[in-house]
Amino acid sequence: MTWQRTILRTASANGVGIHGGERVALRLRPAPPGTGVVFVRTDLGIAIPARAENARDLAYATTLRLRGAEARTVEHVMAAVSGTGVTNLFIDLSGAEVPILDGSALPFVEMLHRAGFEDQKVSQPELRVRRVVRVGDDERWIELRPGDELEVDYRVSYDSPAVGRQRFAGAITPQRFAAAIAPARTFGFLEEVPVLRERGLGLGGSLENCIVVDQGRVLSGELRFPDEFVRHKVLDLIGDLALLEFPLLAHVVAHKAGHALHVAAVSELLATPEAWELVEPDRLAPLSVRPYPGEVESEAALAG
């Protein structure tokens, strides 16, 4: 049986936001069963649940917004949370943006492991895709297809010869996530930097927290993987899929997608109740047609 999961003790980090450029303190705290993942703006006293309905500003990162408060660039820490199987967590932020750290999800995975894990002995339903859901156009798109586990097939294509065409395909297990996906760093192109700066973005980016590509050259040193670019896109996808609030059982196929399409796929899936069901892991019993903890809490408790 799959249990809801939190951490045993708090863990903290400090760093700069890659877009806003401001220093931010982040703290991970245990949360009780049924909480989900909640960002807490400690400077404002506002809590923002990590749900697709709260997602905004998806061009270069995923931002959550509620009651005028924002949690920006949440995808890397959300990927780490999802990839380690944590379902209930408070993420405290002293400012608006999650610190970028080294540009990957690995520092957050390491934080979570240092904090330790606690299985909460409350059943965790999974969301199983029953019919194909597709968003996008002929050039850029995502499909969520039926599957018995989370599998990803992601393809990217860039004009830069340093990147070119890359593909990652495989099942996403906690072990594979930690070893093959979490270390992949965010990336950007040198020619885009002036445009980003004019828009007030990329102010905290550097060669230490971002793979910077200049035509055919990588300026940030040796890559961690030959196909690190597509692996990071998979990392972003996993973080954005976590806005479903339940582990996903699906075959996800993505072609030249990004945050906006990732979240659009989540929203389209939730808006199409006939395309999915919540299942109890040990007996595959449908529970509810709306995936929010409060609505399945009593049924999950009855299910054992």
C-alpha positions in Angstrom: 0.0 0.0 0.0 1.1 3.6 -0.7 1.0 5.8 2.4 0.9 9.6 2.6 4.4 10.8 3.5 6.0 13.8 5.2 9.5 14.6 6.6 10.7 13.9 10.2 12.3 17.2 10.9 12.8 20.7 9.4 15.4 21.5 6.8 16.6 24.9 5.6 18.5 26.6 2.8 19.3 30.1 1.6 19.9 31.4 -1.8 19.1 33.7 -4.6 16.1 33.6 -6.9 17.2 33.1 -10.5 14.7 35.7 -11.9 14.2 38.2 -9.1 17.8 38.2 -7.9 16.8 38.6 -4.3 18.1 36.4 -1.4 15.5 34.1 0.0 15.4 31.8 3.0 13.5 28.5 2.4 12.5 26.0 5.1 10.8 22.6 4.7 8.5 21.5 7.6 6.5 18.4 8.3 2.8 18.5 7.6 -0.1 16.3 8.9 -2.0 13.9 6.6 -4.3 15.5 4.1 -2.3 18.8 4.0 -0.7 18.4 0.6 2.2 20.7 -0.4 1.7 24.3 0.8 4.0 27.3 0.3 3.9 29.7 3.2 5.0 33.3 2.6 6.3 33.9 6.1 6.9 37.6 5.3 3.2 38.0 4.4 1.5 35.4 6.5 -0.2 33.8 3.5 -0.4 30.1 2.6 -0.5 29.1 -1.0 -1.5 25.4 -1.8 0.5 23.9 -4.6 -2.5 23.3 -6.9 -2.9 23.8 -10.7 -5.7 26.3 -10.0 -3.2 28.6 -8.4 -0.6 28.5 -11.2 0.2 31.7 -13.1 3.0 33.3 -15.2 4.3 30.1 -16.9 6.6 31.5 -19.6 10.0 30.9 -17.9 9.0 29.3 -14.6 5.9 28.2 -12.7 4.4 30.7 -10.3 1.7 30.1 -7.7 -0.5 33.0 -6.7 -3.2 33.4 -4.1 -4.7 36.5 -2.4 -2.0 38.7 -3.9 0.9 36.6 -2.7 3.2 34.7 -5.0 5.6 31.7 -4.8 7.7 31.8 -7.9 9.9 29.3 -9.7 8.4 26.4 -7.6 9.1 23.6 -10.2 12.4 22.3 -8.9 11.5 21.9 -5.3 8.1 20.5 -6.4 9.9 17.9 -8.5 12.1 16.9 -5.5 9.0 16.6 -3.3 7.2 14.5 -5.9 10.2 12.5 -6.8 10.9 11.4 -3.2 7.2 10.5 -2.6 6.5 13.3 -0.1 2.8 14.2 -0.1 2.4 16.5 2.9 4.8 19.4 3.4 5.0 23.1 4.4 7.5 25.1 2.4 8.3 28.4 4.1 9.6 31.3 2.0 10.9 34.6 3.3 10.3 36.2 -0.1 8.6 35.7 -3.4 10.9 33.2 -5.2 12.3 29.7 -4.4 16.1 29.9 -4.3 17.7 28.4 -7.4 20.6 26.9 -5.6 22.6 25.0 -8.2 19.9 25.1 -10.9 18.7 21.5 -10.4 16.5 19.6 -8.0 19.4 17.7 -6.4 19.9 20.1 -3.4 16.3 19.8 -2.5 16.4 16.0 -2.8 19.4 16.1 -0.4 17.6 18.3 2.0 14.6 16.0 2.1 16.8 13.0 2.7 18.6 14.8 5.5 15.3 15.6 7.1 14.2 12.0 6.9 10.9 10.6 5.9 7.8 9.5 7.8 5.1 7.3 6.3 1.9 8.5 7.9 -0.1 5.3 7.7 -2.9 7.1 5.9 -3.6 5.7 2.4 -2.5 7.8 -0.6 -4.8 7.5 -3.6 -3.2 7.7 -7.1 -4.6 9.3 -10.2 -5.0 6.9 -13.1 -5.5 8.3 -16.6 -8.2 6.3 -18.4 -8.4 8.3 -21.7 -6.0 10.3 -23.8 -5.8 14.0 -22.9 -3.9 16.3 -25.3 -3.0 20.0 -25.3 -0.9 22.1 -27.7 -0.7 22.3 -31.5 1.2 20.4 -34.2 4.5 21.9 -33.2 4.4 21.8 -29.4 2.2 19.4 -27.5 1.7 17.0 -24.6 -0.4 13.9 -24.4 -1.4 12.1 -21.2 -2.1 8.4 -22.1 -3.3 5.5 -20.0 -0.5 3.7 -18.1 0.1 1.6 -15.0 3.0 3.8 -13.8 4.5 7.2 -14.5 6.4 6.9 -17.8 7.8 9.9 -19.7 8.8 10.3 -23.3 10.1 13.9 -23.8 11.6 15.3 -26.9 13.2 18.7 -27.4 14.7 20.4 -30.5 16.8 23.6 -30.5 18.7 25.4 -33.3 21.8 25.6 -31.2 24.2 22.8 -32.2 25.2 22.5 -28.5 21.7 21.2 -27.8 20.1 20.0 -31.1 17.6 17.2 -30.7 17.4 15.2 -27.5 15.0 12.6 -26.2 14.4 11.0 -22.8 12.1 8.0 -22.4 11.5 5.8 -19.4 9.6 5.1 -16.2 10.1 7.5 -13.4 10.9 5.7 -10.2 12.3 7.4 -7.0 15.7 5.9 -7.7 15.8 6.9 -11.3 14.6 10.4 -10.5 17.3 10.9 -7.9 20.1 9.6 -10.1 19.1 10.6 -13.6 16.7 13.5 -13.4 17.2 15.5 -10.2 20.9 16.6 -11.0 19.9 18.1 -14.4 20.3 21.9 -14.3 18.2 24.6 -15.8 19.6 26.2 -19.0 19.4 29.3 -21.1 20.8 30.9 -24.2 23.2 33.9 -24.0 21.4 35.7 -26.8 18.2 35.8 -24.7 19.8 37.4 -21.6 19.3 41.1 -22.7 15.6 40.4 -23.4 15.1 38.6 -20.0 16.9 41.5 -18.1 14.6 44.0 -19.8 11.6 42.1 -18.5 13.1 42.0 -15.0 13.9 38.2 -15.3 17.1 36.3 -15.0 18.5 38.8 -12.5 20.0 36.1 -10.3 21.2 33.8 -13.1 24.9 32.9 -13.3 27.3 30.3 -14.7 27.1 28.6 -11.2 23.3 28.1 -11.3 22.4 27.8 -15.0 23.8 26.1 -18.1 24.5 29.0 -20.4 24.7 28.2 -24.1 26.3 30.5 -26.7 25.6 29.0 -30.2 27.6 25.8 -30.3 29.4 26.3 -26.9 28.4 25.6 -23.4 29.9 28.3 -21.2 29.2 26.7 -17.8 31.7 23.9 -17.8 31.2 20.2 -18.3 27.6 18.9 -18.6 26.4 16.4 -15.9 24.8 14.3 -18.7 25.3 14.5 -22.5 21.5 15.0 -22.7 21.2 17.2 -19.6 18.9 19.6 -21.5 16.1 17.2 -22.1 16.5 15.7 -18.6 15.9 19.1 -17.1 12.8 19.4 -19.1 11.6 16.1 -17.6 12.5 17.6 -14.2 10.3 20.6 -14.9 7.5 18.3 -16.1 7.6 16.3 -12.9 7.4 19.4 -10.8 4.5 20.8 -12.8 2.6 17.4 -12.7 2.9 17.5 -8.9 0.2 20.3 -9.1 -2.2 17.4 -9.6 -1.8 16.7 -5.8 -1.8 13.0 -6.4 0.8 10.5 -7.8 0.1 10.1 -11.5 -0.3 6.8 -13.3 0.1 7.7 -17.0 2.3 7.6 -20.1 3.2 11.2 -20.7 4.5 12.1 -24.1 5.8 15.7 -24.7 7.2 17.4 -27.7 8.9 20.7 -27.4 6.8 21.6 -24.5 7.3 23.8 -21.4 5.7 25.1 -18.2 2.7 26.5 -19.9 1.8 23.3 -21.7 2.7 21.2 -18.6 0.2 23.1 -16.5 -2.3 23.2 -19.3 -2.2 19.4 -19.5 -2.8 19.2 -15.7 -5.7 21.6 -16.0 -7.3 19.9 -19.0 -7.0 16.5 -17.2 -8.8 17.8 -14.1 -11.5 19.4 -16.3 -12.2 16.1 -18.0 -13.4 13.8 -15.2 -14.3 10.9 -17.5 -10.5 10.8 -18.5 -9.3 9.7 -15.0 -10.1 8.1 -11.7 -8.6 8.0 -8.2 -7.6 4.5 -7.2 -6.6 2.9 -4.0 -3.1 1.4 -4.6 -3.8 -2.0 -3.0 -7.1 -2.8 -4.7 -7.5 -0.2 -7.5 -10.9 0.9 -6.2 -12.2 4.3 -7.6 -12.6 6.8 -4.8 -13.7 10.2 -6.1 -14.1 12.3 -9.2 -12.4 15.4 -7.8 -8.8 15.2 -6.7 -8.6 17.3 -3.6 -7.6 15.9 -0.2 -10.6 17.1 1.7 -13.0 15.3 -0.6 -11.3 11.9 -0.4 -10.1 12.0 3.2 -13.0 10.2 4.7 -13.1 7.6 1.9 -9.3 7.0 2.2 -9.7 6.5 6.0 -12.5 4.0 5.5 -10.3 2.2 2.9 -7.7 1.6 5.5 
